[in-house]
Structure formats: structure tokens, C-alpha cells
Amino acid sequence: MKNAFQWISIDQETCMHCGACVGTCPRNALFLHDLTVAADENCNGCLMCVRVCPIGAIEKVSGGKRR
């Protein structure tokens, strides 16, 4: 599933699928499916997921824009 809004980039190869980002998202925009973390259109770019990722697998996309 592609992100409807491109606020964040998730490096799936670095991600250890711990679920920290999923659990902290205030809008329930992140989900874990088949060992892939993805964001949906509920993502508003608050970047809580970026802050809590223990290994830095999630980064802010410069400018954050609609795709």
C-alpha cells in the first residue's frame, strides 16, 4: 500500500518491526502488515513515529506533500 500523504519515509530493510511507531501514532495512521510498516491517509505529519523509532528507520520527508 502506498502512502496517500508523503510525510514520512520508512526504510523497510532497517525496520525491525517492533511496533513502537504503530503504538505511538495519535491518529492510528501506521500499521504493521506482513512485516511491513505502512502509513495511510490519516497521517498528518506529526512525526511522533520518527521520534520513537529506536533505530531511525523512519525519516521525515522534506516538505511533506500529497502524492
PDB file of N, CA, C and O in Angstrom:
ATOM      1  N   MET A   1       0.842  -1.193   0.000  1.00  0.00           N
ATOM      2  CA  MET A   1       0.000   0.000   0.000  1.00  0.00           C
ATOM      3  C   MET A   1       0.878   1.243   0.000  1.00  0.00           C
ATOM      4  O   MET A   1       1.787   1.357   0.822  1.00  0.00           O
ATOM      5  N   LYS A   2       0.624   2.149  -0.887  1.00  0.00           N
ATOM      6  CA  LYS A   2       1.380   3.394  -0.943  1.00  0.00           C
ATOM      7  C   LYS A   2       0.781   4.399   0.032  1.00  0.00           C
ATOM      8  O   LYS A   2      -0.417   4.376   0.315  1.00  0.00           O
ATOM      9  N   ASN A   3       1.639   5.285   0.539  1.00  0.00           N
ATOM     10  CA  ASN A   3       1.145   6.342   1.412  1.00  0.00           C
ATOM     11  C   ASN A   3       0.353   7.344   0.601  1.00  0.00           C
ATOM     12  O   ASN A   3       0.797   7.772  -0.464  1.00  0.00           O
ATOM     13  N   ALA A   4      -0.819   7.723   1.094  1.00  0.00           N
ATOM     14  CA  ALA A   4      -1.631   8.732   0.429  1.00  0.00           C
ATOM     15  C   ALA A   4      -1.001  10.110   0.621  1.00  0.00           C
ATOM     16  O   ALA A   4      -1.082  10.969  -0.258  1.00  0.00           O
ATOM     17  N   PHE A   5      -0.386  10.306   1.757  1.00  0.00           N
ATOM     18  CA  PHE A   5       0.295  11.555   2.059  1.00  0.00           C
ATOM     19  C   PHE A   5       1.745  11.217   2.348  1.00  0.00           C
ATOM     20  O   PHE A   5       2.026  10.327   3.151  1.00  0.00           O
ATOM     21  N   GLN A   6       2.644  11.898   1.719  1.00  0.00           N
ATOM     22  CA  GLN A   6       4.057  11.572   1.876  1.00  0.00           C
ATOM     23  C   GLN A   6       4.699  12.497   2.900  1.00  0.00           C
ATOM     24  O   GLN A   6       5.342  13.480   2.533  1.00  0.00           O
ATOM     25  N   TRP A   7       4.527  12.190   4.178  1.00  0.00           N
ATOM     26  CA  TRP A   7       5.159  12.944   5.250  1.00  0.00           C
ATOM     27  C   TRP A   7       6.397  12.234   5.767  1.00  0.00           C
ATOM     28  O   TRP A   7       7.349  12.870   6.220  1.00  0.00           O
ATOM     29  N   ILE A   8       6.373  10.915   5.695  1.00  0.00           N
ATOM     30  CA  ILE A   8       7.454  10.111   6.249  1.00  0.00           C
ATOM     31  C   ILE A   8       7.927   9.074   5.237  1.00  0.00           C
ATOM     32  O   ILE A   8       7.215   8.709   4.302  1.00  0.00           O
ATOM     33  N   SER A   9       9.145   8.619   5.459  1.00  0.00           N
ATOM     34  CA  SER A   9       9.703   7.535   4.661  1.00  0.00           C
ATOM     35  C   SER A   9      10.133   6.441   5.629  1.00  0.00           C
ATOM     36  O   SER A   9      10.866   6.705   6.582  1.00  0.00           O
ATOM     37  N   ILE A  10       9.681   5.218   5.389  1.00  0.00           N
ATOM     38  CA  ILE A  10      10.003   4.094   6.257  1.00  0.00           C
ATOM     39  C   ILE A  10      10.955   3.162   5.513  1.00  0.00           C
ATOM     40  O   ILE A  10      10.613   2.616   4.465  1.00  0.00           O
ATOM     41  N   ASP A  11      12.144   2.989   6.064  1.00  0.00           N
ATOM     42  CA  ASP A  11      13.126   2.084   5.469  1.00  0.00           C
ATOM     43  C   ASP A  11      12.781   0.664   5.931  1.00  0.00           C
ATOM     44  O   ASP A  11      13.107   0.274   7.052  1.00  0.00           O
ATOM     45  N   GLN A  12      12.133  -0.088   5.074  1.00  0.00           N
ATOM     46  CA  GLN A  12      11.651  -1.418   5.433  1.00  0.00           C
ATOM     47  C   GLN A  12      12.789  -2.393   5.731  1.00  0.00           C
ATOM     48  O   GLN A  12      12.604  -3.338   6.499  1.00  0.00           O
ATOM     49  N   GLU A  13      13.946  -2.180   5.141  1.00  0.00           N
ATOM     50  CA  GLU A  13      15.077  -3.074   5.396  1.00  0.00           C
ATOM     51  C   GLU A  13      15.717  -2.813   6.755  1.00  0.00           C
ATOM     52  O   GLU A  13      16.258  -3.730   7.372  1.00  0.00           O
ATOM     53  N   THR A  14      15.659  -1.573   7.224  1.00  0.00           N
ATOM     54  CA  THR A  14      16.208  -1.222   8.527  1.00  0.00           C
ATOM     55  C   THR A  14      15.211  -1.510   9.644  1.00  0.00           C
ATOM     56  O   THR A  14      15.601  -1.892  10.747  1.00  0.00           O
ATOM     57  N   CYS A  15      13.941  -1.328   9.361  1.00  0.00           N
ATOM     58  CA  CYS A  15      12.872  -1.516  10.351  1.00  0.00           C
ATOM     59  C   CYS A  15      12.947  -2.910  10.964  1.00  0.00           C
ATOM     60  O   CYS A  15      13.083  -3.905  10.253  1.00  0.00           O
ATOM     61  N   MET A  16      12.856  -2.971  12.307  1.00  0.00           N
ATOM     62  CA  MET A  16      12.877  -4.271  12.982  1.00  0.00           C
ATOM     63  C   MET A  16      11.476  -4.700  13.411  1.00  0.00           C
ATOM     64  O   MET A  16      11.314  -5.673  14.147  1.00  0.00           O
ATOM     65  N   HIS A  17      10.470  -3.968  12.944  1.00  0.00           N
ATOM     66  CA  HIS A  17       9.060  -4.314  13.152  1.00  0.00           C
ATOM     67  C   HIS A  17       8.689  -4.450  14.621  1.00  0.00           C
ATOM     68  O   HIS A  17       7.940  -5.350  15.003  1.00  0.00           O
ATOM     69  N   CYS A  18       9.223  -3.544  15.445  1.00  0.00           N
ATOM     70  CA  CYS A  18       8.959  -3.595  16.881  1.00  0.00           C
ATOM     71  C   CYS A  18       7.578  -3.051  17.239  1.00  0.00           C
ATOM     72  O   CYS A  18       7.035  -3.379  18.294  1.00  0.00           O
ATOM     73  N   GLY A  19       7.010  -2.224  16.363  1.00  0.00           N
ATOM     74  CA  GLY A  19       5.677  -1.677  16.602  1.00  0.00           C
ATOM     75  C   GLY A  19       5.647  -0.402  17.425  1.00  0.00           C
ATOM     76  O   GLY A  19       4.566   0.103  17.729  1.00  0.00           O
ATOM     77  N   ALA A  20       6.805   0.132  17.794  1.00  0.00           N
ATOM     78  CA  ALA A  20       6.838   1.360  18.595  1.00  0.00           C
ATOM     79  C   ALA A  20       6.115   2.498  17.884  1.00  0.00           C
ATOM     80  O   ALA A  20       5.368   3.248  18.513  1.00  0.00           O
ATOM     81  N   CYS A  21       6.329   2.628  16.594  1.00  0.00           N
ATOM     82  CA  CYS A  21       5.696   3.702  15.822  1.00  0.00           C
ATOM     83  C   CYS A  21       4.186   3.500  15.737  1.00  0.00           C
ATOM     84  O   CYS A  21       3.419   4.455  15.855  1.00  0.00           O
ATOM     85  N   VAL A  22       3.767   2.267  15.534  1.00  0.00           N
ATOM     86  CA  VAL A  22       2.343   1.949  15.431  1.00  0.00           C
ATOM     87  C   VAL A  22       1.640   2.299  16.736  1.00  0.00           C
ATOM     88  O   VAL A  22       0.555   2.882  16.730  1.00  0.00           O
ATOM     89  N   GLY A  23       2.264   1.941  17.854  1.00  0.00           N
ATOM     90  CA  GLY A  23       1.667   2.181  19.158  1.00  0.00           C
ATOM     91  C   GLY A  23       1.615   3.632  19.575  1.00  0.00           C
ATOM     92  O   GLY A  23       0.778   4.006  20.397  1.00  0.00           O
ATOM     93  N   THR A  24       2.489   4.460  19.028  1.00  0.00           N
ATOM     94  CA  THR A  24       2.542   5.860  19.447  1.00  0.00           C
ATOM     95  C   THR A  24       1.755   6.801  18.545  1.00  0.00           C
ATOM     96  O   THR A  24       1.505   7.944  18.928  1.00  0.00           O
ATOM     97  N   CYS A  25       1.364   6.358  17.376  1.00  0.00           N
ATOM     98  CA  CYS A  25       0.679   7.243  16.425  1.00  0.00           C
ATOM     99  C   CYS A  25      -0.676   7.697  16.973  1.00  0.00           C
ATOM    100  O   CYS A  25      -1.557   6.868  17.200  1.00  0.00           O
ATOM    101  N   PRO A  26      -0.852   9.008  17.189  1.00  0.00           N
ATOM    102  CA  PRO A  26      -2.105   9.509  17.759  1.00  0.00           C
ATOM    103  C   PRO A  26      -3.292   9.414  16.799  1.00  0.00           C
ATOM    104  O   PRO A  26      -4.440   9.533  17.226  1.00  0.00           O
ATOM    105  N   ARG A  27      -3.030   9.206  15.529  1.00  0.00           N
ATOM    106  CA  ARG A  27      -4.113   9.132  14.535  1.00  0.00           C
ATOM    107  C   ARG A  27      -4.321   7.721  13.990  1.00  0.00           C
ATOM    108  O   ARG A  27      -5.091   7.513  13.053  1.00  0.00           O
ATOM    109  N   ASN A  28      -3.622   6.755  14.591  1.00  0.00           N
ATOM    110  CA  ASN A  28      -3.718   5.357  14.132  1.00  0.00           C
ATOM    111  C   ASN A  28      -3.480   5.238  12.632  1.00  0.00           C
ATOM    112  O   ASN A  28      -4.161   4.482  11.940  1.00  0.00           O
ATOM    113  N   ALA A  29      -2.513   5.991  12.147  1.00  0.00           N
ATOM    114  CA  ALA A  29      -2.223   6.020  10.711  1.00  0.00           C
ATOM    115  C   ALA A  29      -1.201   4.970  10.292  1.00  0.00           C
ATOM    116  O   ALA A  29      -1.069   4.666   9.107  1.00  0.00           O
ATOM    117  N   LEU A  30      -0.486   4.422  11.252  1.00  0.00           N
ATOM    118  CA  LEU A  30       0.529   3.415  10.943  1.00  0.00           C
ATOM    119  C   LEU A  30       0.013   2.027  11.283  1.00  0.00           C
ATOM    120  O   LEU A  30      -0.705   1.833  12.264  1.00  0.00           O
ATOM    121  N   PHE A  31       0.390   1.081  10.462  1.00  0.00           N
ATOM    122  CA  PHE A  31       0.000  -0.295  10.738  1.00  0.00           C
ATOM    123  C   PHE A  31       1.089  -1.243  10.260  1.00  0.00           C
ATOM    124  O   PHE A  31       1.878  -0.921   9.372  1.00  0.00           O
ATOM    125  N   LEU A  32       1.107  -2.406  10.866  1.00  0.00           N
ATOM    126  CA  LEU A  32       2.066  -3.449  10.533  1.00  0.00           C
ATOM    127  C   LEU A  32       1.316  -4.564   9.828  1.00  0.00           C
ATOM    128  O   LEU A  32       0.358  -5.121  10.365  1.00  0.00           O
ATOM    129  N   HIS A  33       1.760  -4.886   8.620  1.00  0.00           N
ATOM    130  CA  HIS A  33       1.108  -5.935   7.836  1.00  0.00           C
ATOM    131  C   HIS A  33       2.173  -6.714   7.075  1.00  0.00           C
ATOM    132  O   HIS A  33       2.953  -6.131   6.321  1.00  0.00           O
ATOM    133  N   ASP A  34       2.206  -8.014   7.267  1.00  0.00           N
ATOM    134  CA  ASP A  34       3.182  -8.874   6.583  1.00  0.00           C
ATOM    135  C   ASP A  34       4.613  -8.349   6.711  1.00  0.00           C
ATOM    136  O   ASP A  34       5.348  -8.265   5.727  1.00  0.00           O
ATOM    137  N   LEU A  35       4.995  -7.998   7.942  1.00  0.00           N
ATOM    138  CA  LEU A  35       6.329  -7.473   8.241  1.00  0.00           C
ATOM    139  C   LEU A  35       6.687  -6.224   7.440  1.00  0.00           C
ATOM    140  O   LEU A  35       7.843  -6.010   7.075  1.00  0.00           O
ATOM    141  N   THR A  36       5.685  -5.419   7.179  1.00  0.00           N
ATOM    142  CA  THR A  36       5.877  -4.125   6.535  1.00  0.00           C
ATOM    143  C   THR A  36       5.104  -3.090   7.335  1.00  0.00           C
ATOM    144  O   THR A  36       3.937  -3.302   7.667  1.00  0.00           O
ATOM    145  N   VAL A  37       5.747  -1.974   7.646  1.00  0.00           N
ATOM    146  CA  VAL A  37       5.061  -0.872   8.306  1.00  0.00           C
ATOM    147  C   VAL A  37       4.655   0.116   7.232  1.00  0.00           C
ATOM    148  O   VAL A  37       5.461   0.478   6.375  1.00  0.00           O
ATOM    149  N   ALA A  38       3.408   0.551   7.276  1.00  0.00           N
ATOM    150  CA  ALA A  38       2.906   1.496   6.282  1.00  0.00           C
ATOM    151  C   ALA A  38       2.056   2.554   6.965  1.00  0.00           C
ATOM    152  O   ALA A  38       1.539   2.340   8.061  1.00  0.00           O
ATOM    153  N   ALA A  39       1.917   3.692   6.307  1.00  0.00           N
ATOM    154  CA  ALA A  39       1.073   4.777   6.798  1.00  0.00           C
ATOM    155  C   ALA A  39      -0.069   4.978   5.818  1.00  0.00           C
ATOM    156  O   ALA A  39       0.088   4.783   4.613  1.00  0.00           O
ATOM    157  N   ASP A  40      -1.221   5.371   6.350  1.00  0.00           N
ATOM    158  CA  ASP A  40      -2.353   5.634   5.468  1.00  0.00           C
ATOM    159  C   ASP A  40      -2.677   7.123   5.453  1.00  0.00           C
ATOM    160  O   ASP A  40      -1.904   7.939   5.955  1.00  0.00           O
ATOM    161  N   GLU A  41      -3.811   7.469   4.881  1.00  0.00           N
ATOM    162  CA  GLU A  41      -4.186   8.877   4.697  1.00  0.00           C
ATOM    163  C   GLU A  41      -4.461   9.608   6.001  1.00  0.00           C
ATOM    164  O   GLU A  41      -4.628  10.828   5.986  1.00  0.00           O
ATOM    165  N   ASN A  42      -4.514   8.905   7.135  1.00  0.00           N
ATOM    166  CA  ASN A  42      -4.711   9.569   8.419  1.00  0.00           C
ATOM    167  C   ASN A  42      -3.443  10.254   8.923  1.00  0.00           C
ATOM    168  O   ASN A  42      -3.499  11.047   9.863  1.00  0.00           O
ATOM    169  N   CYS A  43      -2.310   9.955   8.309  1.00  0.00           N
ATOM    170  CA  CYS A  43      -1.044  10.573   8.719  1.00  0.00           C
ATOM    171  C   CYS A  43      -1.097  12.076   8.446  1.00  0.00           C
ATOM    172  O   CYS A  43      -1.375  12.514   7.330  1.00  0.00           O
ATOM    173  N   ASN A  44      -0.821  12.857   9.504  1.00  0.00           N
ATOM    174  CA  ASN A  44      -0.819  14.313   9.343  1.00  0.00           C
ATOM    175  C   ASN A  44       0.579  14.914   9.503  1.00  0.00           C
ATOM    176  O   ASN A  44       0.734  16.134   9.568  1.00  0.00           O
ATOM    177  N   GLY A  45       1.583  14.055   9.566  1.00  0.00           N
ATOM    178  CA  GLY A  45       2.954  14.542   9.639  1.00  0.00           C
ATOM    179  C   GLY A  45       3.385  15.020  11.007  1.00  0.00           C
ATOM    180  O   GLY A  45       4.264  15.876  11.103  1.00  0.00           O
ATOM    181  N   CYS A  46       2.794  14.493  12.075  1.00  0.00           N
ATOM    182  CA  CYS A  46       3.163  14.937  13.428  1.00  0.00           C
ATOM    183  C   CYS A  46       4.570  14.471  13.820  1.00  0.00           C
ATOM    184  O   CYS A  46       5.197  15.054  14.705  1.00  0.00           O
ATOM    185  N   LEU A  47       5.055  13.428  13.164  1.00  0.00           N
ATOM    186  CA  LEU A  47       6.407  12.893  13.337  1.00  0.00           C
ATOM    187  C   LEU A  47       6.669  12.200  14.671  1.00  0.00           C
ATOM    188  O   LEU A  47       7.824  11.994  15.042  1.00  0.00           O
ATOM    189  N   MET A  48       5.617  11.839  15.391  1.00  0.00           N
ATOM    190  CA  MET A  48       5.801  11.069  16.625  1.00  0.00           C
ATOM    191  C   MET A  48       6.514   9.754  16.315  1.00  0.00           C
ATOM    192  O   MET A  48       7.356   9.304  17.093  1.00  0.00           O
ATOM    193  N   CYS A  49       6.184   9.148  15.197  1.00  0.00           N
ATOM    194  CA  CYS A  49       6.806   7.877  14.810  1.00  0.00           C
ATOM    195  C   CYS A  49       8.309   8.037  14.604  1.00  0.00           C
ATOM    196  O   CYS A  49       9.088   7.153  14.962  1.00  0.00           O
ATOM    197  N   VAL A  50       8.707   9.156  14.031  1.00  0.00           N
ATOM    198  CA  VAL A  50      10.127   9.423  13.806  1.00  0.00           C
ATOM    199  C   VAL A  50      10.847   9.509  15.147  1.00  0.00           C
ATOM    200  O   VAL A  50      11.948   8.982  15.305  1.00  0.00           O
ATOM    201  N   ARG A  51      10.219  10.176  16.108  1.00  0.00           N
ATOM    202  CA  ARG A  51      10.836  10.365  17.423  1.00  0.00           C
ATOM    203  C   ARG A  51      10.995   9.058  18.202  1.00  0.00           C
ATOM    204  O   ARG A  51      11.981   8.881  18.918  1.00  0.00           O
ATOM    205  N   VAL A  52      10.032   8.141  18.067  1.00  0.00           N
ATOM    206  CA  VAL A  52      10.069   6.928  18.894  1.00  0.00           C
ATOM    207  C   VAL A  52      10.768   5.742  18.245  1.00  0.00           C
ATOM    208  O   VAL A  52      11.038   4.751  18.924  1.00  0.00           O
ATOM    209  N   CYS A  53      11.064   5.811  16.975  1.00  0.00           N
ATOM    210  CA  CYS A  53      11.718   4.676  16.314  1.00  0.00           C
ATOM    211  C   CYS A  53      13.106   4.474  16.932  1.00  0.00           C
ATOM    212  O   CYS A  53      13.956   5.360  16.844  1.00  0.00           O
ATOM    213  N   PRO A  54      13.340   3.314  17.553  1.00  0.00           N
ATOM    214  CA  PRO A  54      14.605   3.109  18.263  1.00  0.00           C
ATOM    215  C   PRO A  54      15.829   2.970  17.360  1.00  0.00           C
ATOM    216  O   PRO A  54      16.959   3.070  17.837  1.00  0.00           O
ATOM    217  N   ILE A  55      15.622   2.744  16.071  1.00  0.00           N
ATOM    218  CA  ILE A  55      16.772   2.564  15.184  1.00  0.00           C
ATOM    219  C   ILE A  55      16.803   3.553  14.021  1.00  0.00           C
ATOM    220  O   ILE A  55      17.642   3.431  13.129  1.00  0.00           O
ATOM    221  N   GLY A  56      15.904   4.522  14.022  1.00  0.00           N
ATOM    222  CA  GLY A  56      15.927   5.550  12.988  1.00  0.00           C
ATOM    223  C   GLY A  56      15.489   5.088  11.611  1.00  0.00           C
ATOM    224  O   GLY A  56      15.967   5.600  10.599  1.00  0.00           O
ATOM    225  N   ALA A  57      14.579   4.119  11.569  1.00  0.00           N
ATOM    226  CA  ALA A  57      14.114   3.602  10.275  1.00  0.00           C
ATOM    227  C   ALA A  57      13.064   4.498   9.618  1.00  0.00           C
ATOM    228  O   ALA A  57      12.713   4.296   8.456  1.00  0.00           O
ATOM    229  N   ILE A  58      12.561   5.489  10.364  1.00  0.00           N
ATOM    230  CA  ILE A  58      11.548   6.398   9.821  1.00  0.00           C
ATOM    231  C   ILE A  58      12.135   7.800   9.779  1.00  0.00           C
ATOM    232  O   ILE A  58      12.694   8.280  10.764  1.00  0.00           O
ATOM    233  N   GLU A  59      12.004   8.445   8.641  1.00  0.00           N
ATOM    234  CA  GLU A  59      12.523   9.801   8.471  1.00  0.00           C
ATOM    235  C   GLU A  59      11.438  10.713   7.938  1.00  0.00           C
ATOM    236  O   GLU A  59      10.511  10.277   7.254  1.00  0.00           O
ATOM    237  N   LYS A  60      11.572  11.979   8.264  1.00  0.00           N
ATOM    238  CA  LYS A  60      10.683  12.998   7.712  1.00  0.00           C
ATOM    239  C   LYS A  60      11.049  13.219   6.250  1.00  0.00           C
ATOM    240  O   LYS A  60      12.225  13.279   5.891  1.00  0.00           O
ATOM    241  N   VAL A  61      10.034  13.338   5.422  1.00  0.00           N
ATOM    242  CA  VAL A  61      10.255  13.675   4.019  1.00  0.00           C
ATOM    243  C   VAL A  61      10.260  15.193   3.922  1.00  0.00           C
ATOM    244  O   VAL A  61       9.323  15.852   4.373  1.00  0.00           O
ATOM    245  N   SER A  62      11.294  15.734   3.346  1.00  0.00           N
ATOM    246  CA  SER A  62      11.429  17.179   3.227  1.00  0.00           C
ATOM    247  C   SER A  62      10.226  17.788   2.526  1.00  0.00           C
ATOM    248  O   SER A  62       9.906  17.422   1.395  1.00  0.00           O
ATOM    249  N   GLY A  63       9.572  18.704   3.191  1.00  0.00           N
ATOM    250  CA  GLY A  63       8.431  19.402   2.604  1.00  0.00           C
ATOM    251  C   GLY A  63       7.105  18.701   2.775  1.00  0.00           C
ATOM    252  O   GLY A  63       6.068  19.357   2.675  1.00  0.00           O
ATOM    253  N   GLY A  64       7.079  17.415   3.024  1.00  0.00           N
ATOM    254  CA  GLY A  64       5.839  16.658   3.182  1.00  0.00           C
ATOM    255  C   GLY A  64       4.770  17.091   2.192  1.00  0.00           C
ATOM    256  O   GLY A  64       4.282  18.218   2.276  1.00  0.00           O
ATOM    257  N   LYS A  65       4.401  16.247   1.280  1.00  0.00           N
ATOM    258  CA  LYS A  65       3.444  16.653   0.254  1.00  0.00           C
ATOM    259  C   LYS A  65       2.518  15.509  -0.123  1.00  0.00           C
ATOM    260  O   LYS A  65       2.816  14.342   0.131  1.00  0.00           O
ATOM    261  N   ARG A  66       1.407  15.853  -0.722  1.00  0.00           N
ATOM    262  CA  ARG A  66       0.462  14.862  -1.227  1.00  0.00           C
ATOM    263  C   ARG A  66       1.070  14.131  -2.397  1.00  0.00           C
ATOM    264  O   ARG A  66       1.790  14.718  -3.205  1.00  0.00           O
ATOM    265  N   ARG A  67       0.776  12.838  -2.486  1.00  0.00           N
ATOM    266  CA  ARG A  67       1.193  12.072  -3.664  1.00  0.00           C
ATOM    267  C   ARG A  67      -0.032  11.762  -4.474  1.00  0.00           C
ATOM    268  O   ARG A  67       0.067  11.121  -5.521  1.00  0.00           O
TER     269      ARG A  67
END
